[in-house]
Amino acid sequence: MPAEHKKEWSVYIVRCKDNSLYTGISNDVPARFATHTAQGPKCAKYLRGRAPLKLVFTSVVGSMSEASKLEWKIKQYSKQEKEALVLSVNEWDFLKHNHYSSRPFGFASLKTQGAMIHSGNLYIIAAHPN
């Protein structure tokens, strides 16, 4: 396949009707999400019977290898950390227009305002205390 026709791989998160979050990778997220939504034989086993589904996060990563590594990292996150990542999609426009600092993930007492992925790492966006 010519380079100009290769699709980049993405990581995506789906919210289920029970509010659980499923993380996956694809080089065609809309098509993969449609497969999950159809609840057919190619739907991820975890998602079967958990419809309606909502696509709540996507991030273009690059190669399949990079996407798989990031998927594994996200799957290690707690539900709260995943929710922060999902929040980042919904709040990013607001956050980038305000004065917030980006700190590497891992501060348990951080008051989370959002999150972002940069170079394969999750960063929590926190309000300045002042």
C-alpha positions, 0 to 999 in steps of 0.5 A, a space after each residue: 500500500 502506498 505511504 499516502 494511503 496508509 492510515 495512522 493508528 489511533 487509541 480510542 475509549 468507549 463509554 458503555 451503558 454501565 458507565 465503564 470505559 473500554 480502550 482499544 486501537 484502530 486505524 479506522 476508528 469510525 468503522 471500528 466503533 460502528 462494528 462495536 455498536 452493531 454488537 455483531 461477531 467482530 464486536 469486542 467481547 467486553 462490549 457485547 451487551 453493554 450498548 448503547 455505546 458512546 465514543 468519548 476519546 480518540 487520539 491519533 498515535 502513529 504506528 500500530 506499535 505506538 498505539 498498542 503501547 499507549 493502549 496498554 498504558 491507558 489500560 493500566 490507569 485507574 477509572 479516575 485517571 481514564 475519566 480525566 483523560 476523557 474530560 480532556 477531550 471535552 474541556 481542552 478548548 476551555 483549558 487551553 485558553 486559561 492559565 493552567 499548568 501541565 504536570 507529569 501524571 502521578 500527583 495523588 492530591 492534584 485537583 484535576 481539571 483535565 488531561 492530555 497525551 504528549 509523547 505517549 505520556 498522560 499529563 494532568 492539567 491542574 489549576 494554579 493554586 493562586 
